[in-house]
Amino acid sequence: MLLYRTKIFNFPVSLSLGTFIKHLECTTNFKPPAITRRYTTINSSTVNASHFETLNPLQKQQVHLYVDTLLDWNQKMNLTAVRDVNDVMDRHIEDSLAIIPPIQHSYVSCCETPIEKLNLVDVGSGAGLPGLILAIACPDWKLTLLESLNKRCVFLEHVVGLIGLSNVTVMRGRAEDVGQNVEFREVYDVAVARAVAEMRVLAEYCLPLVRVGGLFVAAKGHSPEEEVRRAEKAISLMGASLLQTCYVNSHSPHGQRTAIICLKESPTPRKYPRDPGTPAKSPL
């Protein structure tokens, strides 16, 4: 099993970007492109009355820097199909921020530990969505970004260091392997996933990582009812039950979104998750 935690760059604020990139070039074979500042072009209508507007000035600056970096690196690797800064704000940033209230409400209502110090894992983090945005918006939360592709981990490490986030760990590995590792199995308060797989596959990826009494939260589109119905067996086999479907407004032109929330009620049987690739090929 190939599994390791990638290095997190916790540099002091005074460290220059040039020094950081010089260090990065010594530790990877990927040379990051120069960053083009784009956030001044964001239309006011895009973020008006949005979740983004609830962030403080530092958090907004961190989001802007993330978006700039994402679009610059996207010219050299496939991180997102979205190429326009305003579309990134609509489709990615707003959607990611929109799931925070359902997480907070459900956790306070159903879980026994304080919400201020949540330990979350973003399964299949990709470009850091939603996990990295959650880390910016909720600096007291501890986020693990779980991603299987090395090139995406390199991007995540770079942007975490560039933004200066100290509450994020980047981990390279497959969910099936990590879920069978005793160091990570059933240790997280919340597992989140967005745009990774259908619900019955996500349940097997995510719920083995969640502690008993914790939550699994899947960000989905506007009508996930049939997908959720098909996933009921898988959710139950993982020791959880469907808690609620929260309809959220991401304040984007793409309309209503949903957060599917499951409560982990008993330990996941040791045979789950199955071998890498099996959950996707043969969903429960």
C-alpha positions as CSV (number, residue, x, y, z in Angstrom):
1,M,0.0,0.0,0.0
2,L,1.4,3.4,-1.0
3,L,0.4,5.9,1.6
4,Y,2.3,8.8,3.0
5,R,1.6,12.2,4.4
6,T,3.0,14.9,2.3
7,K,5.0,17.7,3.8
8,I,3.2,20.9,4.9
9,F,5.1,24.2,4.5
10,N,4.6,26.2,7.7
11,F,6.7,29.2,6.8
12,P,6.7,32.5,8.7
13,V,4.7,35.3,7.2
14,S,7.9,37.2,6.4
15,L,9.2,34.5,4.0
16,S,9.1,35.8,0.5
17,L,7.3,34.1,-2.4
18,G,10.5,33.8,-4.3
19,T,12.2,32.0,-1.4
20,F,9.2,29.7,-1.1
21,I,9.2,28.8,-4.8
22,K,13.0,28.2,-4.7
23,H,12.4,25.7,-1.8
24,L,9.5,24.1,-3.7
25,E,11.6,23.6,-6.8
26,C,14.1,21.7,-4.7
27,T,11.4,19.3,-3.3
28,T,9.4,18.6,-6.5
29,N,10.0,18.4,-10.2
30,F,7.1,20.7,-11.0
31,K,7.9,24.3,-11.4
32,P,4.9,26.5,-10.5
33,P,4.0,29.2,-13.0
34,A,4.0,32.9,-12.1
35,I,0.7,34.0,-10.5
36,T,-1.4,36.4,-12.4
37,R,-3.6,38.6,-10.2
38,R,-7.2,38.2,-11.3
39,Y,-9.5,38.9,-8.4
40,T,-9.9,42.6,-9.2
41,T,-12.0,41.5,-12.2
42,I,-14.7,39.7,-10.1
43,N,-18.1,41.1,-10.9
44,S,-19.8,42.6,-7.9
45,S,-23.0,40.7,-8.8
46,T,-21.1,37.4,-8.4
47,V,-20.4,37.8,-4.7
48,N,-23.3,40.2,-3.8
49,A,-25.2,38.9,-0.7
50,S,-23.1,35.7,-0.8
51,H,-21.4,33.5,1.6
52,F,-18.2,35.0,0.5
53,E,-19.3,38.4,1.9
54,T,-19.5,36.9,5.4
55,L,-15.7,36.3,5.4
56,N,-13.4,38.8,7.0
57,P,-10.8,40.8,4.9
58,L,-8.0,38.3,5.5
59,Q,-10.1,35.3,4.5
60,K,-11.3,37.1,1.4
61,Q,-7.7,37.8,0.5
62,Q,-6.8,34.2,1.0
63,V,-9.7,33.1,-1.2
64,H,-8.6,35.5,-3.9
65,L,-5.0,34.2,-3.8
66,Y,-6.3,30.6,-4.0
67,V,-8.4,31.4,-7.1
68,D,-5.5,33.2,-8.8
69,T,-3.2,30.3,-8.1
70,L,-5.8,27.7,-9.2
71,L,-6.3,29.4,-12.5
72,D,-2.6,29.8,-13.1
73,W,-1.7,26.2,-12.3
74,N,-4.7,25.1,-14.3
75,Q,-2.9,26.2,-17.5
76,K,-0.3,23.5,-16.9
77,M,-2.4,20.7,-15.3
78,N,-6.1,19.7,-15.3
79,L,-7.4,21.0,-11.9
80,T,-10.8,22.4,-13.0
81,A,-12.8,22.7,-16.2
82,V,-13.8,26.2,-15.1
83,R,-11.5,28.8,-16.7
84,D,-13.1,32.1,-15.7
85,V,-12.5,33.7,-12.3
86,N,-16.2,34.6,-11.8
87,D,-17.2,31.0,-12.7
88,V,-14.7,29.8,-10.1
89,M,-16.3,32.0,-7.5
90,D,-19.8,30.8,-8.5
91,R,-19.3,27.1,-9.0
92,H,-16.5,26.3,-6.5
93,I,-16.1,29.0,-3.8
94,E,-19.8,29.6,-3.2
95,D,-20.7,25.9,-3.3
96,S,-18.0,25.1,-0.8
97,L,-19.0,27.8,1.6
98,A,-22.6,26.9,1.3
99,I,-22.1,23.5,3.1
100,I,-20.7,25.1,6.3
101,P,-24.1,26.1,7.9
102,P,-25.5,22.5,7.4
103,I,-22.3,21.0,8.9
104,Q,-22.5,23.4,11.9
105,H,-26.2,22.9,12.5
106,S,-26.1,19.1,12.2
107,Y,-23.0,18.7,14.3
108,V,-24.4,20.9,17.2
109,S,-27.7,19.1,17.1
110,C,-26.4,15.5,17.0
111,C,-22.8,15.2,18.0
112,E,-21.3,15.3,21.5
113,T,-17.9,17.1,21.0
114,P,-17.4,20.9,20.7
115,I,-17.7,22.2,17.2
116,E,-14.9,24.8,17.6
117,K,-12.2,22.2,17.1
118,L,-13.6,19.9,14.4
119,N,-11.3,17.4,12.8
120,L,-12.4,17.0,9.1
121,V,-11.2,15.0,6.1
122,D,-12.0,16.1,2.6
123,V,-12.1,12.8,0.6
124,G,-11.0,13.2,-3.1
125,S,-10.0,16.8,-2.5
126,G,-8.8,17.4,-6.0
127,A,-8.0,21.1,-6.2
128,G,-8.9,21.6,-2.5
129,L,-12.7,21.8,-2.8
130,P,-14.4,22.1,-0.5
131,G,-11.7,21.3,2.2
132,L,-9.3,24.1,1.6
133,I,-12.1,26.7,1.4
134,L,-13.5,25.3,4.7
135,A,-10.1,25.7,6.3
136,I,-10.0,29.4,5.2
137,A,-13.5,30.1,6.5
138,C,-13.2,28.1,9.7
139,P,-9.6,28.5,10.9
140,D,-10.2,26.6,14.2
141,W,-11.1,23.5,12.3
142,K,-8.4,21.0,11.4
143,L,-8.6,19.8,7.7
144,T,-7.0,16.9,6.0
145,L,-7.1,17.0,2.2
146,L,-7.0,13.4,1.0
147,E,-6.0,13.1,-2.7
148,S,-4.7,10.2,-4.6
149,L,-2.9,12.0,-7.5
150,N,0.6,13.3,-6.8
151,K,0.4,16.3,-9.1
152,R,-2.7,17.5,-7.3
153,C,-1.0,17.0,-3.9
154,V,1.9,19.2,-5.2
155,F,-0.6,21.9,-6.0
156,L,-2.3,21.6,-2.7
157,E,1.0,21.8,-0.8
158,H,2.0,24.8,-2.8
159,V,-1.2,26.8,-2.3
160,V,-1.5,25.9,1.5
161,G,2.0,27.3,2.0
162,L,1.4,30.3,-0.2
163,I,-1.8,31.2,1.6
164,G,-0.2,30.5,5.0
165,L,-2.7,28.0,6.4
166,S,-1.5,26.1,9.5
167,N,-4.7,24.0,10.0
168,V,-4.3,21.9,6.8
169,T,-2.6,18.6,6.2
170,V,-2.2,17.2,2.6
171,M,-2.3,13.4,2.4
172,R,-1.6,11.4,-0.7
173,G,-3.5,8.1,-0.8
174,R,-6.6,6.3,-1.9
175,A,-9.6,6.4,0.4
176,E,-9.8,2.5,0.3
177,D,-6.3,2.2,1.7
178,V,-6.5,5.1,4.2
179,G,-9.8,3.7,5.5
180,Q,-8.1,0.4,6.4
181,N,-5.2,2.2,8.1
182,V,-5.6,2.1,11.9
183,E,-4.0,5.6,12.1
184,F,-6.8,7.2,10.2
185,R,-9.7,4.8,10.5
186,E,-12.7,6.2,12.5
187,V,-10.8,9.2,13.8
188,Y,-12.4,12.1,12.0
189,D,-15.4,14.1,13.3
190,V,-16.6,14.8,9.8
191,A,-15.8,13.5,6.3
192,V,-16.9,15.7,3.4
193,A,-16.8,15.0,-0.3
194,R,-17.8,17.0,-3.4
195,A,-17.9,16.0,-7.0
196,V,-16.2,12.6,-6.4
197,A,-18.6,9.8,-6.9
198,E,-22.2,8.7,-6.4
199,M,-23.5,8.4,-2.9
200,R,-23.3,4.6,-2.5
201,V,-19.6,4.7,-3.5
202,L,-18.9,7.8,-1.4
203,A,-20.4,6.1,1.7
204,E,-17.8,3.3,1.4
205,Y,-15.0,5.9,0.8
206,C,-15.9,8.2,3.6
207,L,-17.8,6.5,6.5
208,P,-14.9,4.2,7.5
209,L,-12.9,7.4,8.3
210,V,-15.6,8.9,10.5
211,R,-15.7,8.2,14.3
212,V,-18.9,6.8,15.8
213,G,-21.0,9.8,16.5
214,G,-19.5,11.8,13.7
215,L,-20.9,13.0,10.3
216,F,-20.5,12.2,6.6
217,V,-21.5,15.2,4.4
218,A,-21.8,14.9,0.6
219,A,-22.3,18.0,-1.5
220,K,-24.7,17.3,-4.3
221,G,-26.9,18.9,-6.9
222,H,-30.5,20.1,-6.9
223,S,-32.3,16.7,-7.0
224,P,-30.3,13.9,-5.4
225,E,-33.3,11.9,-4.1
226,E,-32.9,8.8,-6.4
227,E,-29.1,8.7,-5.8
228,V,-29.7,8.9,-2.0
229,R,-32.3,6.1,-2.2
230,R,-29.9,3.8,-4.0
231,A,-27.3,4.5,-1.3
232,E,-29.4,3.6,1.7
233,K,-28.0,0.0,1.8
234,A,-24.4,1.2,1.6
235,I,-24.9,3.8,4.3
236,S,-26.4,1.2,6.6
237,L,-23.6,-1.3,6.0
238,M,-21.1,1.3,7.0
239,G,-22.8,1.8,10.3
240,A,-24.6,5.0,9.6
241,S,-28.1,6.4,8.7
242,L,-29.3,9.3,6.7
243,L,-29.8,12.2,9.0
244,Q,-31.1,14.9,6.7
245,T,-31.0,16.4,3.2
246,C,-30.3,20.1,3.5
247,Y,-31.3,22.3,0.6
248,V,-28.9,25.2,0.4
249,N,-28.6,28.3,-1.7
250,S,-25.1,28.7,-3.0
251,H,-26.0,32.2,-4.4
252,S,-24.8,31.2,-7.8
253,P,-26.7,31.0,-11.2
254,H,-26.7,27.3,-10.9
255,G,-29.6,27.2,-8.4
256,Q,-30.3,25.1,-5.5
257,R,-27.7,22.7,-4.1
258,T,-28.0,20.0,-1.4
259,A,-25.9,18.7,1.4
260,I,-26.6,15.0,2.2
261,I,-25.8,14.4,5.9
262,C,-25.3,11.0,7.5
263,L,-24.8,10.2,11.2
264,K,-22.3,7.4,12.1
265,E,-24.0,5.3,14.7
266,S,-21.8,2.2,15.0
267,P,-18.4,1.0,13.9
268,T,-17.9,0.1,10.2
269,P,-17.2,-3.6,9.7
270,R,-13.6,-4.4,9.2
271,K,-14.1,-5.6,5.6
272,Y,-15.0,-2.1,4.5
273,P,-13.7,-0.3,2.6
274,R,-13.0,-3.0,0.0
275,D,-9.9,-3.2,-2.1
276,P,-9.0,-0.1,-4.2
277,G,-11.2,0.2,-7.2
278,T,-13.8,-2.2,-6.0
279,P,-16.3,0.3,-4.6
280,A,-16.5,2.2,-7.9
281,K,-16.7,-1.0,-10.0
282,S,-19.2,-2.9,-7.8
283,P,-21.2,-0.4,-5.6
284,L,-23.0,-1.8,-2.6
